[in-house]
């Protein structure tokens, strides 16, 4: 049987997880609200 407390003590994140986490948080990604606002501005400018 696994001793979860002991397993947690021995846990270390992999290097790839750290790199991925850093890449995600350092990018300013657009969400759906930003996209809709940009589309609205474009439509208003064309009329």
ModelCIF file with pLDDT and N, C-alpha, C, O atoms, coordinates in Angstrom:
data_MODEL
#
_entry.id   MODEL 
#
_entity.id                         1 
_entity.type                       polymer 
_entity.pdbx_number_of_molecules   1 
#
_entity_poly.entity_id                      1 
_entity_poly.type                           'polypeptide(L)' 
_entity_poly.nstd_linkage                   no 
_entity_poly.nstd_monomer                   no 
_entity_poly.pdbx_seq_one_letter_code       
;(UNK)(UNK)(UNK)(UNK)(UNK)(UNK)(UNK)(UNK)(UNK)(UNK)(UNK)(UNK)(UNK)(UNK)(UNK)(UNK)
(UNK)(UNK)(UNK)(UNK)(UNK)(UNK)(UNK)(UNK)(UNK)(UNK)(UNK)(UNK)(UNK)(UNK)(UNK)(UNK)
(UNK)(UNK)(UNK)(UNK)(UNK)(UNK)(UNK)(UNK)(UNK)(UNK)(UNK)(UNK)(UNK)(UNK)(UNK)
;
_entity_poly.pdbx_seq_one_letter_code_can   XXXXXXXXXXXXXXXXXXXXXXXXXXXXXXXXXXXXXXXXXXXXXXX 
_entity_poly.pdbx_strand_id                 A 
#
loop_
_entity_poly_seq.entity_id 
_entity_poly_seq.num 
_entity_poly_seq.mon_id 
_entity_poly_seq.hetero 
1 1  UNK n 
1 2  UNK n 
1 3  UNK n 
1 4  UNK n 
1 5  UNK n 
1 6  UNK n 
1 7  UNK n 
1 8  UNK n 
1 9  UNK n 
1 10 UNK n 
1 11 UNK n 
1 12 UNK n 
1 13 UNK n 
1 14 UNK n 
1 15 UNK n 
1 16 UNK n 
1 17 UNK n 
1 18 UNK n 
1 19 UNK n 
1 20 UNK n 
1 21 UNK n 
1 22 UNK n 
1 23 UNK n 
1 24 UNK n 
1 25 UNK n 
1 26 UNK n 
1 27 UNK n 
1 28 UNK n 
1 29 UNK n 
1 30 UNK n 
1 31 UNK n 
1 32 UNK n 
1 33 UNK n 
1 34 UNK n 
1 35 UNK n 
1 36 UNK n 
1 37 UNK n 
1 38 UNK n 
1 39 UNK n 
1 40 UNK n 
1 41 UNK n 
1 42 UNK n 
1 43 UNK n 
1 44 UNK n 
1 45 UNK n 
1 46 UNK n 
1 47 UNK n 
#
_struct_asym.id          A 
_struct_asym.entity_id   1 
#
loop_
_ma_qa_metric.id 
_ma_qa_metric.mode 
_ma_qa_metric.name 
_ma_qa_metric.software_group_id 
_ma_qa_metric.type 
1 global pLDDT . pLDDT 
2 local  pLDDT . pLDDT 
#
_ma_qa_metric_global.metric_id      1 
_ma_qa_metric_global.metric_value   85.00 
_ma_qa_metric_global.model_id       1 
_ma_qa_metric_global.ordinal_id     1 
#
loop_
_ma_qa_metric_local.label_asym_id 
_ma_qa_metric_local.label_comp_id 
_ma_qa_metric_local.label_seq_id 
_ma_qa_metric_local.metric_id 
_ma_qa_metric_local.metric_value 
_ma_qa_metric_local.model_id 
_ma_qa_metric_local.ordinal_id 
A UNK 1  2 84.00 1 1  
A UNK 2  2 87.00 1 2  
A UNK 3  2 91.00 1 3  
A UNK 4  2 91.00 1 4  
A UNK 5  2 92.00 1 5  
A UNK 6  2 91.00 1 6  
A UNK 7  2 90.00 1 7  
A UNK 8  2 89.00 1 8  
A UNK 9  2 90.00 1 9  
A UNK 10 2 89.00 1 10 
A UNK 11 2 86.00 1 11 
A UNK 12 2 83.00 1 12 
A UNK 13 2 75.00 1 13 
A UNK 14 2 79.00 1 14 
A UNK 15 2 80.00 1 15 
A UNK 16 2 87.00 1 16 
A UNK 17 2 83.00 1 17 
A UNK 18 2 82.00 1 18 
A UNK 19 2 87.00 1 19 
A UNK 20 2 85.00 1 20 
A UNK 21 2 84.00 1 21 
A UNK 22 2 84.00 1 22 
A UNK 23 2 83.00 1 23 
A UNK 24 2 81.00 1 24 
A UNK 25 2 82.00 1 25 
A UNK 26 2 81.00 1 26 
A UNK 27 2 77.00 1 27 
A UNK 28 2 75.00 1 28 
A UNK 29 2 74.00 1 29 
A UNK 30 2 79.00 1 30 
A UNK 31 2 84.00 1 31 
A UNK 32 2 87.00 1 32 
A UNK 33 2 88.00 1 33 
A UNK 34 2 88.00 1 34 
A UNK 35 2 89.00 1 35 
A UNK 36 2 91.00 1 36 
A UNK 37 2 90.00 1 37 
A UNK 38 2 91.00 1 38 
A UNK 39 2 91.00 1 39 
A UNK 40 2 93.00 1 40 
A UNK 41 2 92.00 1 41 
A UNK 42 2 89.00 1 42 
A UNK 43 2 90.00 1 43 
A UNK 44 2 90.00 1 44 
A UNK 45 2 85.00 1 45 
A UNK 46 2 74.00 1 46 
A UNK 47 2 62.00 1 47 
#
loop_
_atom_site.group_PDB 
_atom_site.id 
_atom_site.type_symbol 
_atom_site.label_atom_id 
_atom_site.label_alt_id 
_atom_site.label_comp_id 
_atom_site.label_asym_id 
_atom_site.label_entity_id 
_atom_site.label_seq_id 
_atom_site.pdbx_PDB_ins_code 
_atom_site.Cartn_x 
_atom_site.Cartn_y 
_atom_site.Cartn_z 
_atom_site.occupancy 
_atom_site.B_iso_or_equiv 
_atom_site.pdbx_formal_charge 
_atom_site.auth_seq_id 
_atom_site.auth_comp_id 
_atom_site.auth_asym_id 
_atom_site.auth_atom_id 
_atom_site.pdbx_PDB_model_num 
ATOM 1   N N  . UNK A 1 1  ? 0.838   -1.178 0.000   1.00 84.00 ? 1  UNK A N  1 
ATOM 2   C CA . UNK A 1 1  ? 0.000   0.000  0.000   1.00 84.00 ? 1  UNK A CA 1 
ATOM 3   C C  . UNK A 1 1  ? 0.891   1.253  0.000   1.00 84.00 ? 1  UNK A C  1 
ATOM 4   O O  . UNK A 1 1  ? 1.963   1.268  0.605   1.00 84.00 ? 1  UNK A O  1 
ATOM 5   N N  . UNK A 1 2  ? 0.435   2.276  -0.675  1.00 87.00 ? 2  UNK A N  1 
ATOM 6   C CA . UNK A 1 2  ? 1.210   3.510  -0.774  1.00 87.00 ? 2  UNK A CA 1 
ATOM 7   C C  . UNK A 1 2  ? 1.029   4.396  0.458   1.00 87.00 ? 2  UNK A C  1 
ATOM 8   O O  . UNK A 1 2  ? -0.070  4.516  1.000   1.00 87.00 ? 2  UNK A O  1 
ATOM 9   N N  . UNK A 1 3  ? 2.106   4.997  0.878   1.00 91.00 ? 3  UNK A N  1 
ATOM 10  C CA . UNK A 1 3  ? 2.059   5.990  1.944   1.00 91.00 ? 3  UNK A CA 1 
ATOM 11  C C  . UNK A 1 3  ? 2.096   7.361  1.267   1.00 91.00 ? 3  UNK A C  1 
ATOM 12  O O  . UNK A 1 3  ? 3.166   7.856  0.911   1.00 91.00 ? 3  UNK A O  1 
ATOM 13  N N  . UNK A 1 4  ? 0.926   7.969  1.094   1.00 91.00 ? 4  UNK A N  1 
ATOM 14  C CA . UNK A 1 4  ? 0.823   9.205  0.326   1.00 91.00 ? 4  UNK A CA 1 
ATOM 15  C C  . UNK A 1 4  ? 1.620   10.347 0.943   1.00 91.00 ? 4  UNK A C  1 
ATOM 16  O O  . UNK A 1 4  ? 2.193   11.158 0.215   1.00 91.00 ? 4  UNK A O  1 
ATOM 17  N N  . UNK A 1 5  ? 1.666   10.425 2.244   1.00 92.00 ? 5  UNK A N  1 
ATOM 18  C CA . UNK A 1 5  ? 2.444   11.484 2.891   1.00 92.00 ? 5  UNK A CA 1 
ATOM 19  C C  . UNK A 1 5  ? 3.922   11.357 2.534   1.00 92.00 ? 5  UNK A C  1 
ATOM 20  O O  . UNK A 1 5  ? 4.591   12.358 2.277   1.00 92.00 ? 5  UNK A O  1 
ATOM 21  N N  . UNK A 1 6  ? 4.420   10.151 2.520   1.00 91.00 ? 6  UNK A N  1 
ATOM 22  C CA . UNK A 1 6  ? 5.822   9.918  2.161   1.00 91.00 ? 6  UNK A CA 1 
ATOM 23  C C  . UNK A 1 6  ? 6.067   10.231 0.680   1.00 91.00 ? 6  UNK A C  1 
ATOM 24  O O  . UNK A 1 6  ? 7.096   10.805 0.324   1.00 91.00 ? 6  UNK A O  1 
ATOM 25  N N  . UNK A 1 7  ? 5.126   9.853  -0.166  1.00 90.00 ? 7  UNK A N  1 
ATOM 26  C CA . UNK A 1 7  ? 5.250   10.134 -1.600  1.00 90.00 ? 7  UNK A CA 1 
ATOM 27  C C  . UNK A 1 7  ? 5.266   11.642 -1.869  1.00 90.00 ? 7  UNK A C  1 
ATOM 28  O O  . UNK A 1 7  ? 6.028   12.115 -2.711  1.00 90.00 ? 7  UNK A O  1 
ATOM 29  N N  . UNK A 1 8  ? 4.439   12.381 -1.165  1.00 89.00 ? 8  UNK A N  1 
ATOM 30  C CA . UNK A 1 8  ? 4.397   13.845 -1.327  1.00 89.00 ? 8  UNK A CA 1 
ATOM 31  C C  . UNK A 1 8  ? 5.720   14.467 -0.911  1.00 89.00 ? 8  UNK A C  1 
ATOM 32  O O  . UNK A 1 8  ? 6.184   15.408 -1.555  1.00 89.00 ? 8  UNK A O  1 
ATOM 33  N N  . UNK A 1 9  ? 6.327   13.971 0.135   1.00 90.00 ? 9  UNK A N  1 
ATOM 34  C CA . UNK A 1 9  ? 7.619   14.490 0.586   1.00 90.00 ? 9  UNK A CA 1 
ATOM 35  C C  . UNK A 1 9  ? 8.695   14.288 -0.482  1.00 90.00 ? 9  UNK A C  1 
ATOM 36  O O  . UNK A 1 9  ? 9.591   15.119 -0.624  1.00 90.00 ? 9  UNK A O  1 
ATOM 37  N N  . UNK A 1 10 ? 8.609   13.193 -1.227  1.00 89.00 ? 10 UNK A N  1 
ATOM 38  C CA . UNK A 1 10 ? 9.621   12.869 -2.237  1.00 89.00 ? 10 UNK A CA 1 
ATOM 39  C C  . UNK A 1 10 ? 9.323   13.472 -3.603  1.00 89.00 ? 10 UNK A C  1 
ATOM 40  O O  . UNK A 1 10 ? 10.130  13.339 -4.523  1.00 89.00 ? 10 UNK A O  1 
ATOM 41  N N  . UNK A 1 11 ? 8.189   14.125 -3.750  1.00 86.00 ? 11 UNK A N  1 
ATOM 42  C CA . UNK A 1 11 ? 7.763   14.649 -5.045  1.00 86.00 ? 11 UNK A CA 1 
ATOM 43  C C  . UNK A 1 11 ? 8.600   15.851 -5.463  1.00 86.00 ? 11 UNK A C  1 
ATOM 44  O O  . UNK A 1 11 ? 8.864   16.746 -4.661  1.00 86.00 ? 11 UNK A O  1 
ATOM 45  N N  . UNK A 1 12 ? 9.011   15.860 -6.722  1.00 83.00 ? 12 UNK A N  1 
ATOM 46  C CA . UNK A 1 12 ? 9.652   17.032 -7.329  1.00 83.00 ? 12 UNK A CA 1 
ATOM 47  C C  . UNK A 1 12 ? 9.054   17.225 -8.717  1.00 83.00 ? 12 UNK A C  1 
ATOM 48  O O  . UNK A 1 12 ? 8.838   16.261 -9.453  1.00 83.00 ? 12 UNK A O  1 
ATOM 49  N N  . UNK A 1 13 ? 8.790   18.479 -9.064  1.00 75.00 ? 13 UNK A N  1 
ATOM 50  C CA . UNK A 1 13 ? 8.242   18.758 -10.385 1.00 75.00 ? 13 UNK A CA 1 
ATOM 51  C C  . UNK A 1 13 ? 9.308   18.517 -11.435 1.00 75.00 ? 13 UNK A C  1 
ATOM 52  O O  . UNK A 1 13 ? 10.500  18.702 -11.190 1.00 75.00 ? 13 UNK A O  1 
ATOM 53  N N  . UNK A 1 14 ? 8.861   18.106 -12.596 1.00 79.00 ? 14 UNK A N  1 
ATOM 54  C CA . UNK A 1 14 ? 9.816   17.900 -13.682 1.00 79.00 ? 14 UNK A CA 1 
ATOM 55  C C  . UNK A 1 14 ? 10.198  19.250 -14.282 1.00 79.00 ? 14 UNK A C  1 
ATOM 56  O O  . UNK A 1 14 ? 9.471   20.233 -14.144 1.00 79.00 ? 14 UNK A O  1 
ATOM 57  N N  . UNK A 1 15 ? 11.331  19.280 -14.940 1.00 80.00 ? 15 UNK A N  1 
ATOM 58  C CA . UNK A 1 15 ? 11.844  20.499 -15.557 1.00 80.00 ? 15 UNK A CA 1 
ATOM 59  C C  . UNK A 1 15 ? 10.883  21.008 -16.630 1.00 80.00 ? 15 UNK A C  1 
ATOM 60  O O  . UNK A 1 15 ? 10.695  22.216 -16.772 1.00 80.00 ? 15 UNK A O  1 
ATOM 61  N N  . UNK A 1 16 ? 10.275  20.091 -17.385 1.00 87.00 ? 16 UNK A N  1 
ATOM 62  C CA . UNK A 1 16 ? 9.365   20.478 -18.455 1.00 87.00 ? 16 UNK A CA 1 
ATOM 63  C C  . UNK A 1 16 ? 8.129   21.203 -17.909 1.00 87.00 ? 16 UNK A C  1 
ATOM 64  O O  . UNK A 1 16 ? 7.623   22.135 -18.534 1.00 87.00 ? 16 UNK A O  1 
ATOM 65  N N  . UNK A 1 17 ? 7.657   20.774 -16.757 1.00 83.00 ? 17 UNK A N  1 
ATOM 66  C CA . UNK A 1 17 ? 6.498   21.428 -16.150 1.00 83.00 ? 17 UNK A CA 1 
ATOM 67  C C  . UNK A 1 17 ? 6.850   22.862 -15.782 1.00 83.00 ? 17 UNK A C  1 
ATOM 68  O O  . UNK A 1 17 ? 6.056   23.774 -16.013 1.00 83.00 ? 17 UNK A O  1 
ATOM 69  N N  . UNK A 1 18 ? 8.016   23.066 -15.221 1.00 82.00 ? 18 UNK A N  1 
ATOM 70  C CA . UNK A 1 18 ? 8.453   24.422 -14.870 1.00 82.00 ? 18 UNK A CA 1 
ATOM 71  C C  . UNK A 1 18 ? 8.557   25.302 -16.111 1.00 82.00 ? 18 UNK A C  1 
ATOM 72  O O  . UNK A 1 18 ? 8.119   26.452 -16.093 1.00 82.00 ? 18 UNK A O  1 
ATOM 73  N N  . UNK A 1 19 ? 9.125   24.776 -17.174 1.00 87.00 ? 19 UNK A N  1 
ATOM 74  C CA . UNK A 1 19 ? 9.265   25.540 -18.414 1.00 87.00 ? 19 UNK A CA 1 
ATOM 75  C C  . UNK A 1 19 ? 7.905   25.880 -19.000 1.00 87.00 ? 19 UNK A C  1 
ATOM 76  O O  . UNK A 1 19 ? 7.680   27.010 -19.433 1.00 87.00 ? 19 UNK A O  1 
ATOM 77  N N  . UNK A 1 20 ? 7.006   24.921 -19.018 1.00 85.00 ? 20 UNK A N  1 
ATOM 78  C CA . UNK A 1 20 ? 5.672   25.142 -19.565 1.00 85.00 ? 20 UNK A CA 1 
ATOM 79  C C  . UNK A 1 20 ? 4.922   26.175 -18.746 1.00 85.00 ? 20 UNK A C  1 
ATOM 80  O O  . UNK A 1 20 ? 4.287   27.073 -19.299 1.00 85.00 ? 20 UNK A O  1 
ATOM 81  N N  . UNK A 1 21 ? 4.994   26.051 -17.451 1.00 84.00 ? 21 UNK A N  1 
ATOM 82  C CA . UNK A 1 21 ? 4.331   26.998 -16.563 1.00 84.00 ? 21 UNK A CA 1 
ATOM 83  C C  . UNK A 1 21 ? 4.850   28.412 -16.798 1.00 84.00 ? 21 UNK A C  1 
ATOM 84  O O  . UNK A 1 21 ? 4.065   29.358 -16.858 1.00 84.00 ? 21 UNK A O  1 
ATOM 85  N N  . UNK A 1 22 ? 6.136   28.557 -16.927 1.00 84.00 ? 22 UNK A N  1 
ATOM 86  C CA . UNK A 1 22 ? 6.739   29.869 -17.172 1.00 84.00 ? 22 UNK A CA 1 
ATOM 87  C C  . UNK A 1 22 ? 6.291   30.441 -18.511 1.00 84.00 ? 22 UNK A C  1 
ATOM 88  O O  . UNK A 1 22 ? 5.991   31.631 -18.606 1.00 84.00 ? 22 UNK A O  1 
ATOM 89  N N  . UNK A 1 23 ? 6.244   29.608 -19.540 1.00 83.00 ? 23 UNK A N  1 
ATOM 90  C CA . UNK A 1 23 ? 5.829   30.070 -20.867 1.00 83.00 ? 23 UNK A CA 1 
ATOM 91  C C  . UNK A 1 23 ? 4.375   30.516 -20.863 1.00 83.00 ? 23 UNK A C  1 
ATOM 92  O O  . UNK A 1 23 ? 4.033   31.513 -21.499 1.00 83.00 ? 23 UNK A O  1 
ATOM 93  N N  . UNK A 1 24 ? 3.534   29.806 -20.168 1.00 81.00 ? 24 UNK A N  1 
ATOM 94  C CA . UNK A 1 24 ? 2.114   30.153 -20.129 1.00 81.00 ? 24 UNK A CA 1 
ATOM 95  C C  . UNK A 1 24 ? 1.902   31.472 -19.401 1.00 81.00 ? 24 UNK A C  1 
ATOM 96  O O  . UNK A 1 24 ? 1.167   32.335 -19.881 1.00 81.00 ? 24 UNK A O  1 
ATOM 97  N N  . UNK A 1 25 ? 2.534   31.631 -18.256 1.00 82.00 ? 25 UNK A N  1 
ATOM 98  C CA . UNK A 1 25 ? 2.313   32.837 -17.463 1.00 82.00 ? 25 UNK A CA 1 
ATOM 99  C C  . UNK A 1 25 ? 3.012   34.065 -18.044 1.00 82.00 ? 25 UNK A C  1 
ATOM 100 O O  . UNK A 1 25 ? 2.600   35.190 -17.760 1.00 82.00 ? 25 UNK A O  1 
ATOM 101 N N  . UNK A 1 26 ? 4.043   33.881 -18.838 1.00 81.00 ? 26 UNK A N  1 
ATOM 102 C CA . UNK A 1 26 ? 4.750   35.034 -19.382 1.00 81.00 ? 26 UNK A CA 1 
ATOM 103 C C  . UNK A 1 26 ? 4.091   35.588 -20.646 1.00 81.00 ? 26 UNK A C  1 
ATOM 104 O O  . UNK A 1 26 ? 4.372   36.723 -21.032 1.00 81.00 ? 26 UNK A O  1 
ATOM 105 N N  . UNK A 1 27 ? 3.230   34.821 -21.292 1.00 77.00 ? 27 UNK A N  1 
ATOM 106 C CA . UNK A 1 27 ? 2.545   35.285 -22.500 1.00 77.00 ? 27 UNK A CA 1 
ATOM 107 C C  . UNK A 1 27 ? 1.248   35.983 -22.137 1.00 77.00 ? 27 UNK A C  1 
ATOM 108 O O  . UNK A 1 27 ? 0.523   35.561 -21.235 1.00 77.00 ? 27 UNK A O  1 
ATOM 109 N N  . UNK A 1 28 ? 0.971   37.058 -22.857 1.00 75.00 ? 28 UNK A N  1 
ATOM 110 C CA . UNK A 1 28 ? -0.286  37.766 -22.669 1.00 75.00 ? 28 UNK A CA 1 
ATOM 111 C C  . UNK A 1 28 ? -1.255  37.256 -23.727 1.00 75.00 ? 28 UNK A C  1 
ATOM 112 O O  . UNK A 1 28 ? -1.371  37.830 -24.809 1.00 75.00 ? 28 UNK A O  1 
ATOM 113 N N  . UNK A 1 29 ? -1.943  36.181 -23.404 1.00 74.00 ? 29 UNK A N  1 
ATOM 114 C CA . UNK A 1 29 ? -2.843  35.564 -24.362 1.00 74.00 ? 29 UNK A CA 1 
ATOM 115 C C  . UNK A 1 29 ? -4.187  36.274 -24.362 1.00 74.00 ? 29 UNK A C  1 
ATOM 116 O O  . UNK A 1 29 ? -4.665  36.732 -23.324 1.00 74.00 ? 29 UNK A O  1 
ATOM 117 N N  . UNK A 1 30 ? -4.787  36.358 -25.541 1.00 79.00 ? 30 UNK A N  1 
ATOM 118 C CA . UNK A 1 30 ? -6.110  36.959 -25.641 1.00 79.00 ? 30 UNK A CA 1 
ATOM 119 C C  . UNK A 1 30 ? -7.160  35.953 -25.199 1.00 79.00 ? 30 UNK A C  1 
ATOM 120 O O  . UNK A 1 30 ? -7.062  34.761 -25.488 1.00 79.00 ? 30 UNK A O  1 
ATOM 121 N N  . UNK A 1 31 ? -8.158  36.450 -24.500 1.00 84.00 ? 31 UNK A N  1 
ATOM 122 C CA . UNK A 1 31 ? -9.291  35.601 -24.188 1.00 84.00 ? 31 UNK A CA 1 
ATOM 123 C C  . UNK A 1 31 ? -10.452 36.005 -25.096 1.00 84.00 ? 31 UNK A C  1 
ATOM 124 O O  . UNK A 1 31 ? -10.312 36.921 -25.906 1.00 84.00 ? 31 UNK A O  1 
ATOM 125 N N  . UNK A 1 32 ? -11.568 35.345 -24.970 1.00 87.00 ? 32 UNK A N  1 
ATOM 126 C CA . UNK A 1 32 ? -12.691 35.582 -25.869 1.00 87.00 ? 32 UNK A CA 1 
ATOM 127 C C  . UNK A 1 32 ? -13.196 37.019 -25.771 1.00 87.00 ? 32 UNK A C  1 
ATOM 128 O O  . UNK A 1 32 ? -13.655 37.576 -26.769 1.00 87.00 ? 32 UNK A O  1 
ATOM 129 N N  . UNK A 1 33 ? -13.121 37.626 -24.596 1.00 88.00 ? 33 UNK A N  1 
ATOM 130 C CA . UNK A 1 33 ? -13.561 39.010 -24.442 1.00 88.00 ? 33 UNK A CA 1 
ATOM 131 C C  . UNK A 1 33 ? -12.704 39.946 -25.276 1.00 88.00 ? 33 UNK A C  1 
ATOM 132 O O  . UNK A 1 33 ? -13.234 40.839 -25.936 1.00 88.00 ? 33 UNK A O  1 
ATOM 133 N N  . UNK A 1 34 ? -11.384 39.759 -25.260 1.00 88.00 ? 34 UNK A N  1 
ATOM 134 C CA . UNK A 1 34 ? -10.485 40.590 -26.065 1.00 88.00 ? 34 UNK A CA 1 
ATOM 135 C C  . UNK A 1 34 ? -10.791 40.439 -27.544 1.00 88.00 ? 34 UNK A C  1 
ATOM 136 O O  . UNK A 1 34 ? -10.780 41.422 -28.284 1.00 88.00 ? 34 UNK A O  1 
ATOM 137 N N  . UNK A 1 35 ? -11.062 39.227 -27.978 1.00 89.00 ? 35 UNK A N  1 
ATOM 138 C CA . UNK A 1 35 ? -11.342 38.966 -29.394 1.00 89.00 ? 35 UNK A CA 1 
ATOM 139 C C  . UNK A 1 35 ? -12.650 39.631 -29.817 1.00 89.00 ? 35 UNK A C  1 
ATOM 140 O O  . UNK A 1 35 ? -12.716 40.247 -30.881 1.00 89.00 ? 35 UNK A O  1 
ATOM 141 N N  . UNK A 1 36 ? -13.680 39.514 -29.000 1.00 91.00 ? 36 UNK A N  1 
ATOM 142 C CA . UNK A 1 36 ? -14.965 40.132 -29.324 1.00 91.00 ? 36 UNK A CA 1 
ATOM 143 C C  . UNK A 1 36 ? -14.828 41.651 -29.357 1.00 91.00 ? 36 UNK A C  1 
ATOM 144 O O  . UNK A 1 36 ? -15.384 42.298 -30.244 1.00 91.00 ? 36 UNK A O  1 
ATOM 145 N N  . UNK A 1 37 ? -14.104 42.226 -28.413 1.00 90.00 ? 37 UNK A N  1 
ATOM 146 C CA . UNK A 1 37 ? -13.905 43.681 -28.404 1.00 90.00 ? 37 UNK A CA 1 
ATOM 147 C C  . UNK A 1 37 ? -13.175 44.139 -29.661 1.00 90.00 ? 37 UNK A C  1 
ATOM 148 O O  . UNK A 1 37 ? -13.531 45.161 -30.246 1.00 90.00 ? 37 UNK A O  1 
ATOM 149 N N  . UNK A 1 38 ? -12.165 43.398 -30.076 1.00 91.00 ? 38 UNK A N  1 
ATOM 150 C CA . UNK A 1 38 ? -11.421 43.744 -31.281 1.00 91.00 ? 38 UNK A CA 1 
ATOM 151 C C  . UNK A 1 38 ? -12.313 43.641 -32.523 1.00 91.00 ? 38 UNK A C  1 
ATOM 152 O O  . UNK A 1 38 ? -12.247 44.491 -33.410 1.00 91.00 ? 38 UNK A O  1 
ATOM 153 N N  . UNK A 1 39 ? -13.134 42.612 -32.579 1.00 91.00 ? 39 UNK A N  1 
ATOM 154 C CA . UNK A 1 39 ? -14.050 42.459 -33.712 1.00 91.00 ? 39 UNK A CA 1 
ATOM 155 C C  . UNK A 1 39 ? -15.067 43.597 -33.746 1.00 91.00 ? 39 UNK A C  1 
ATOM 156 O O  . UNK A 1 39 ? -15.406 44.093 -34.820 1.00 91.00 ? 39 UNK A O  1 
ATOM 157 N N  . UNK A 1 40 ? -15.552 44.010 -32.585 1.00 93.00 ? 40 UNK A N  1 
ATOM 158 C CA . UNK A 1 40 ? -16.511 45.113 -32.504 1.00 93.00 ? 40 UNK A CA 1 
ATOM 159 C C  . UNK A 1 40 ? -15.882 46.415 -32.993 1.00 93.00 ? 40 UNK A C  1 
ATOM 160 O O  . UNK A 1 40 ? -16.520 47.174 -33.722 1.00 93.00 ? 40 UNK A O  1 
ATOM 161 N N  . UNK A 1 41 ? -14.640 46.677 -32.600 1.00 92.00 ? 41 UNK A N  1 
ATOM 162 C CA . UNK A 1 41 ? -13.939 47.876 -33.059 1.00 92.00 ? 41 UNK A CA 1 
ATOM 163 C C  . UNK A 1 41 ? -13.768 47.845 -34.576 1.00 92.00 ? 41 UNK A C  1 
ATOM 164 O O  . UNK A 1 41 ? -13.956 48.862 -35.244 1.00 92.00 ? 41 UNK A O  1 
ATOM 165 N N  . UNK A 1 42 ? -13.414 46.688 -35.118 1.00 89.00 ? 42 UNK A N  1 
ATOM 166 C CA . UNK A 1 42 ? -13.237 46.565 -36.569 1.00 89.00 ? 42 UNK A CA 1 
ATOM 167 C C  . UNK A 1 42 ? -14.530 46.815 -37.307 1.00 89.00 ? 42 UNK A C  1 
ATOM 168 O O  . UNK A 1 42 ? -14.534 47.490 -38.336 1.00 89.00 ? 42 UNK A O  1 
ATOM 169 N N  . UNK A 1 43 ? -15.637 46.280 -36.799 1.00 90.00 ? 43 UNK A N  1 
ATOM 170 C CA . UNK A 1 43 ? -16.944 46.465 -37.449 1.00 90.00 ? 43 UNK A CA 1 
ATOM 171 C C  . UNK A 1 43 ? -17.384 47.918 -37.386 1.00 90.00 ? 43 UNK A C  1 
ATOM 172 O O  . UNK A 1 43 ? -17.944 48.433 -38.354 1.00 90.00 ? 43 UNK A O  1 
ATOM 173 N N  . UNK A 1 44 ? -17.144 48.582 -36.277 1.00 90.00 ? 44 UNK A N  1 
ATOM 174 C CA . UNK A 1 44 ? -17.525 49.995 -36.151 1.00 90.00 ? 44 UNK A CA 1 
ATOM 175 C C  . UNK A 1 44 ? -16.701 50.865 -37.077 1.00 90.00 ? 44 UNK A C  1 
ATOM 176 O O  . UNK A 1 44 ? -17.201 51.864 -37.596 1.00 90.00 ? 44 UNK A O  1 
ATOM 177 N N  . UNK A 1 45 ? -15.459 50.505 -37.290 1.00 85.00 ? 45 UNK A N  1 
ATOM 178 C CA . UNK A 1 45 ? -14.583 51.289 -38.153 1.00 85.00 ? 45 UNK A CA 1 
ATOM 179 C C  . UNK A 1 45 ? -14.933 51.163 -39.631 1.00 85.00 ? 45 UNK A C  1 
ATOM 180 O O  . UNK A 1 45 ? -14.627 52.060 -40.417 1.00 85.00 ? 45 UNK A O  1 
ATOM 181 N N  . UNK A 1 46 ? -15.561 50.073 -40.013 1.00 74.00 ? 46 UNK A N  1 
ATOM 182 C CA . UNK A 1 46 ? -15.890 49.844 -41.426 1.00 74.00 ? 46 UNK A CA 1 
ATOM 183 C C  . UNK A 1 46 ? -17.180 50.537 -41.842 1.00 74.00 ? 46 UNK A C  1 
ATOM 184 O O  . UNK A 1 46 ? -17.399 50.739 -43.037 1.00 74.00 ? 46 UNK A O  1 
ATOM 185 N N  . UNK A 1 47 ? -18.044 50.910 -40.895 1.00 62.00 ? 47 UNK A N  1 
ATOM 186 C CA . UNK A 1 47 ? -19.331 51.541 -41.227 1.00 62.00 ? 47 UNK A CA 1 
ATOM 187 C C  . UNK A 1 47 ? -19.229 53.008 -41.370 1.00 62.00 ? 47 UNK A C  1 
ATOM 188 O O  . UNK A 1 47 ? -20.228 53.672 -41.647 1.00 62.00 ? 47 UNK A O  1 
#
